[in-house]
Amino acid sequence: MVIIERLLGMQGDAHHILGLPKSDVVEWSNSTELSSFEVIRGVQFNTFSVSYAKIGLNFVECKFNRCTFKDLISDGHLWGAENCWTECVFEQCNLRRMIAPANSFKKCLFDKVSVINFKPHQTLFDSCSFSRSTIEGLRTHLISNNKIVNHDLKGSSQLLFRNCRFDGVSFRQCYFEGVSFQQCVFKDIEASGCKFEGIVSDIVWWDLQKSDPFTEFLMKALNLILAKCGRESAAYQEFEAYMIDYGTGKTTNKDFSACLYNSRVPYAETQKVINDLRKLVASFPF
């Protein structure tokens, strides 16, 4: 049994801290504990099984060995700073707004995992396997903190996949600048609406892209406005005109909201779309 209060402020082996036999697989599915907004630092977890919960916990400078994570939902938590995950299994997890600064994943398995709006910083995946999963809205993130350094990561990449296998994985609306793939294997890969400028890869595993992440966002936003306000609305016509100007190169300005906040668009129309538009923005790598 896990009692989270025993882990807070402690460092060392979790089995020892909790007074459990080292050979035990620890089942941790207490949704109240796992959803609490606490930080666990410097603890080593061996053979823990975490499942069926929404994660609010952040782990910092922790080590996870042969742990399993199943049916989890996380919105910006779980993958805190400077963790090391070795031979762990992530299955059917929905992970949003993850950062994972200076995290290393080694020989981990990701199956039916969805990673949305991922902004990694000095993150390493070494000898990992990804199957039947989705990576959407990826964009590497440079953090101005010299103390957060991943010593396992060599070179200038902010995200490195090394000796990894991708099977049946979809990449959607991703920016690959600062991302490196070394000696990876790809099978049945889908890449759509991505921008591959700045990628480092020893093989080309993607097809020619018909659009980029920002254009994909504009199309979805226009359809949202159509559904909420109609084709004859000022909001739709203004947004459509902006989208055409951006697509033809007439403008390079990415401030799409300016076309909705002007004297030509009634306030009532803006209010119809603003909440759903914010949710859409949150799923894209801006």
Helices and strands as residue ranges (DSSP letters): H 4-7, E 12-13, H 14-18, E 26-28, H 31-34, E 39-41, E 43-46, E 48-55, E 58-60, E 63-65, E 68-75, E 78-79, E 84-86, E 89-91, E 94-96, E 104-106, E 109-111, E 114-116, E 123-126, E 129-131, E 134-136, E 159-162, E 165-167, E 170-172, E 179-182, E 185-187, E 190-192, E 200-201, H 213-229, H 234-247, G 256-259, H 267-282
